[in-house]
């Protein structure tokens, strides 16, 4: 499991494009027949992808975690962005269609991933943080989520926000997780931008047309940079950085957070006019 170390706001302005991508962008997490994970020193997140094909994949612990099993001291959020599949947690099977979300609590010893058909594999996005309390493993289906509609066609950011793991939904120790779907003809997300020093945030982009890209904006409001994002890339955002983006076509992205609190509205708002 590769360890990724974040840069601070002092080093950030001097970084080249290659250095920014190496530090804040995770690529190639979704490989057929494999589980790929990265350990991020920011809030000790583990971010990964699991794409089972003809065989079941097992989420094993890694030497970097110094634990007997992966969830010994952790909790895990799972979002399926591929074909139908099954996640089994300590022998209990959870069938997951596309955009179903599963929370797995601390202490579970066995987690496996399978696809219903190797020709249409599931693609499970994994987001894990340390946990000091245990909450029940819970599945929420996409059709059970109530979207919040924001933005407009006029500002090119008409979108639906689906909250899955949060204070009024699936309970967790510190993980907050959901996803946003951009309407056709809209391409801006998270505008006006914001920061929140009390929580880091991770953006996983999916359903990006292979011929298209998303420009993910990051950095302090007066010192922004961008990362060019492909389908199923992940951008890691420290608390001092905005996290917003614009695509050449509509797309979806999963947002995940952890830190000092779980309040969805805990953010320091910025204005578009002040961006530089």
C-alpha positions as CSV (number, residue, x, y, z in Angstrom):
1,X,0.0,0.0,0.0
2,X,1.7,3.2,-1.2
3,X,1.9,6.0,1.4
4,X,1.1,9.5,0.1
5,X,2.3,12.5,2.1
6,X,0.5,15.8,1.7
7,X,2.2,19.2,1.1
8,X,1.4,22.2,3.3
9,X,0.2,25.6,2.1
10,X,3.8,27.0,2.3
11,X,5.3,24.5,-0.1
12,X,2.2,24.3,-2.4
13,X,2.8,27.6,-4.4
14,X,6.2,26.4,-5.6
15,X,5.1,23.0,-6.8
16,X,5.2,21.9,-10.5
17,X,2.3,20.3,-12.3
18,X,4.0,16.9,-11.8
19,X,4.6,17.5,-8.1
20,X,1.0,18.6,-7.6
21,X,-0.3,15.5,-9.3
22,X,2.0,13.2,-7.4
23,X,0.9,14.7,-4.1
24,X,-2.8,15.5,-4.4
25,X,-4.0,13.1,-7.2
26,X,-4.6,9.4,-7.0
27,X,-4.7,7.5,-10.3
28,X,-5.1,3.9,-11.4
29,X,-7.0,2.7,-8.3
30,X,-9.4,0.6,-10.4
31,X,-7.7,-2.4,-11.9
32,X,-9.8,-5.4,-12.9
33,X,-9.3,-8.4,-10.6
34,X,-7.5,-6.3,-8.0
35,X,-7.8,-4.2,-4.8
36,X,-5.7,-1.1,-4.9
37,X,-5.2,1.1,-1.8
38,X,-3.3,4.3,-0.8
39,X,-2.5,5.4,2.7
40,X,-2.8,9.2,3.0
41,X,-1.1,10.9,6.0
42,X,-3.9,13.5,6.0
43,X,-6.3,12.3,8.7
44,X,-4.8,8.8,8.1
45,X,-7.2,8.1,5.3
46,X,-7.1,4.9,3.2
47,X,-8.5,5.3,-0.3
48,X,-8.9,2.5,-2.7
49,X,-10.8,0.7,-5.5
50,X,-11.9,-2.9,-5.8
51,X,-12.9,-4.4,-9.2
52,X,-13.7,-8.1,-8.8
53,X,-14.1,-10.1,-12.0
54,X,-14.3,-13.9,-12.0
55,X,-13.0,-14.3,-8.5
56,X,-13.9,-12.8,-5.1
57,X,-11.5,-10.2,-3.7
58,X,-10.6,-10.0,0.0
59,X,-9.8,-6.8,1.8
60,X,-6.7,-7.8,3.7
61,X,-4.8,-5.7,6.2
62,X,-1.5,-4.2,5.2
63,X,1.8,-4.0,7.1
64,X,1.5,-0.2,7.1
65,X,-1.7,-0.5,9.3
66,X,0.0,-2.6,12.0
67,X,-3.3,-4.4,12.6
68,X,-4.6,-8.0,12.6
69,X,-7.4,-7.1,10.1
70,X,-8.2,-4.0,8.1
71,X,-11.1,-2.8,10.2
72,X,-9.6,-3.5,13.6
73,X,-9.4,0.3,14.3
74,X,-11.1,1.6,11.2
75,X,-14.5,2.2,9.5
76,X,-15.1,2.0,5.8
77,X,-17.5,3.5,3.2
78,X,-18.1,1.7,0.0
79,X,-19.7,3.1,-3.2
80,X,-20.4,1.0,-6.2
81,X,-19.9,2.8,-9.5
82,X,-19.9,-0.2,-11.8
83,X,-22.0,-3.3,-12.5
84,X,-24.0,-5.3,-9.9
85,X,-22.0,-6.9,-7.1
86,X,-21.9,-8.2,-3.6
87,X,-20.0,-7.1,-0.5
88,X,-19.8,-9.7,2.3
89,X,-19.0,-8.5,5.8
90,X,-18.3,-11.2,8.3
91,X,-20.3,-13.6,6.2
92,X,-23.4,-11.3,5.7
93,X,-23.9,-10.5,2.0
94,X,-25.0,-7.1,0.8
95,X,-26.1,-6.9,-2.8
96,X,-25.1,-3.6,-4.4
97,X,-26.2,-2.0,-7.6
98,X,-24.7,1.1,-9.1
99,X,-24.7,4.0,-6.7
100,X,-25.6,1.9,-3.7
101,X,-23.6,2.9,-0.6
102,X,-22.4,0.6,2.3
103,X,-21.1,1.6,5.6
104,X,-18.9,-1.0,7.4
105,X,-18.2,-0.4,11.1
106,X,-15.1,-0.9,13.1
107,X,-14.2,-4.4,14.3
108,X,-15.5,-6.4,11.4
109,X,-12.9,-9.0,10.4
110,X,-13.8,-10.1,6.9
111,X,-14.7,-8.0,3.9
112,X,-15.0,-9.5,0.4
113,X,-16.0,-8.1,-2.9
114,X,-17.6,-10.0,-5.9
115,X,-19.3,-9.1,-9.2
116,X,-22.4,-10.7,-10.5
117,X,-20.9,-11.0,-13.9
118,X,-17.2,-10.8,-14.9
119,X,-18.2,-9.2,-18.2
120,X,-19.8,-6.3,-16.3
121,X,-17.7,-6.0,-13.1
122,X,-18.7,-4.0,-10.1
123,X,-16.3,-1.1,-9.2
124,X,-16.2,-0.4,-5.5
125,X,-14.8,2.9,-4.3
126,X,-13.3,2.6,-0.8
127,X,-12.9,5.4,1.7
128,X,-11.7,4.5,5.3
129,X,-10.7,6.5,8.4
130,X,-9.7,5.5,11.9
131,X,-12.6,5.0,14.3
132,X,-12.8,5.1,18.1
133,X,-16.5,3.9,18.2
134,X,-18.4,1.1,16.5
135,X,-21.6,1.7,14.5
136,X,-23.7,-1.0,12.6
137,X,-22.8,-2.0,9.1
138,X,-25.6,-0.5,7.0
139,X,-26.6,-0.5,3.3
140,X,-28.5,2.3,1.6
141,X,-29.8,1.8,-1.9
142,X,-29.7,4.6,-4.4
143,X,-33.5,4.7,-4.8
144,X,-33.8,5.2,-1.0
145,X,-31.7,8.4,-1.0
146,X,-33.5,11.8,-1.1
147,X,-31.6,14.2,-3.3
148,X,-31.1,17.9,-2.6
149,X,-31.3,19.9,-5.8
150,X,-28.9,22.9,-6.2
151,X,-27.6,25.2,-8.9
152,X,-29.3,26.2,-12.2
153,X,-28.9,25.8,-15.9
154,X,-28.0,29.5,-16.1
155,X,-24.9,29.0,-14.0
156,X,-24.1,25.6,-15.5
157,X,-24.2,23.9,-12.2
158,X,-27.6,22.2,-11.9
159,X,-26.9,19.1,-9.7
160,X,-28.4,16.6,-7.3
161,X,-26.6,15.9,-4.0
162,X,-27.1,12.6,-2.3
163,X,-26.1,12.3,1.3
164,X,-25.5,8.7,2.4
165,X,-23.2,8.6,5.5
166,X,-24.0,11.6,7.7
167,X,-25.6,12.7,11.0
168,X,-29.1,12.3,9.8
169,X,-28.5,9.2,7.6
170,X,-26.1,6.2,8.1
171,X,-24.3,6.9,11.4
172,X,-20.5,6.6,11.6
173,X,-17.7,7.5,13.9
174,X,-16.3,10.3,11.8
175,X,-16.8,9.4,8.1
176,X,-19.1,11.6,6.1
177,X,-19.8,10.4,2.5
178,X,-22.2,11.0,-0.4
179,X,-22.1,11.9,-4.1
180,X,-23.2,14.5,-6.5
181,X,-24.6,14.0,-10.1
182,X,-24.4,16.9,-12.6
183,X,-27.4,17.3,-14.9
184,X,-26.8,17.2,-18.7
185,X,-25.6,20.6,-19.8
186,X,-24.1,21.4,-16.4
187,X,-20.5,21.0,-15.6
188,X,-19.6,23.1,-12.5
189,X,-19.5,21.6,-9.0
190,X,-19.1,23.2,-5.6
191,X,-19.5,26.8,-6.7
192,X,-19.3,29.2,-4.8
193,X,-16.3,27.4,-3.3
194,X,-15.5,26.9,0.4
195,X,-12.9,25.5,2.7
196,X,-13.2,23.8,6.1
197,X,-10.1,23.6,8.3
198,X,-11.9,21.2,10.6
199,X,-12.2,18.4,8.0
200,X,-10.2,17.2,5.0
201,X,-12.1,16.2,1.9
202,X,-11.7,13.7,-0.9
203,X,-13.3,13.9,-4.3
204,X,-13.6,10.7,-6.4
205,X,-14.7,11.5,-9.9
206,X,-16.7,8.9,-11.9
207,X,-18.8,8.6,-15.1
208,X,-16.4,10.9,-16.8
209,X,-16.6,10.2,-20.5
210,X,-13.2,8.7,-21.6
211,X,-12.7,11.4,-24.2
212,X,-13.5,14.2,-21.6
213,X,-11.8,15.6,-18.5
214,X,-12.6,17.5,-15.3
215,X,-10.4,20.4,-14.2
216,X,-10.3,20.2,-10.4
217,X,-9.6,23.5,-8.7
218,X,-7.5,23.5,-5.5
219,X,-5.5,25.7,-3.3
220,X,-6.2,28.9,-1.2
221,X,-8.8,31.2,-2.8
222,X,-6.1,33.7,-3.9
223,X,-3.6,31.1,-5.1
224,X,-5.5,28.5,-7.1
225,X,-4.1,25.7,-9.2
226,X,-5.8,22.9,-11.1
227,X,-5.5,19.1,-11.7
228,X,-6.7,17.6,-14.9
229,X,-8.9,14.6,-13.9
230,X,-9.8,11.4,-15.8
231,X,-12.6,9.0,-15.0
232,X,-12.1,7.3,-11.6
233,X,-9.3,9.6,-10.5
234,X,-9.3,10.9,-6.9
235,X,-8.3,14.4,-5.6
236,X,-7.3,14.8,-2.0
237,X,-8.1,18.2,-0.5
238,X,-6.5,19.6,2.8
239,X,-8.5,21.9,5.0
240,X,-6.8,25.0,3.6
241,X,-7.7,24.2,0.0
242,X,-10.9,24.8,-2.0
243,X,-12.2,21.8,-3.8
244,X,-14.3,22.5,-6.9
245,X,-14.2,21.6,-10.6
246,X,-15.5,22.0,-14.0
247,X,-15.9,19.3,-16.7
248,X,-16.0,19.3,-20.4
249,X,-19.2,17.2,-20.0
250,X,-21.4,16.4,-17.1
251,X,-20.2,13.7,-14.6
252,X,-20.5,12.4,-11.1
253,X,-18.3,12.6,-8.0
254,X,-18.2,11.1,-4.6
255,X,-17.3,13.4,-1.7
256,X,-16.0,12.1,1.5
257,X,-14.8,13.8,4.7
258,X,-13.4,13.2,8.1
259,X,-12.0,15.3,10.9
260,X,-13.2,17.2,13.9
261,X,-17.0,17.0,13.3
262,X,-19.6,15.6,10.9
263,X,-21.6,18.7,10.3
264,X,-22.3,18.9,6.5
265,X,-22.7,22.7,6.7
266,X,-19.5,23.4,8.6
267,X,-17.7,25.3,5.9
268,X,-16.0,28.7,5.4
269,X,-17.7,30.2,2.4
270,X,-15.8,32.1,-0.3
271,X,-17.0,34.2,-3.1
272,X,-16.3,33.6,-6.8
273,X,-15.2,37.2,-7.3
274,X,-12.4,36.7,-4.8
275,X,-10.8,33.7,-6.6
276,X,-7.4,34.3,-8.1
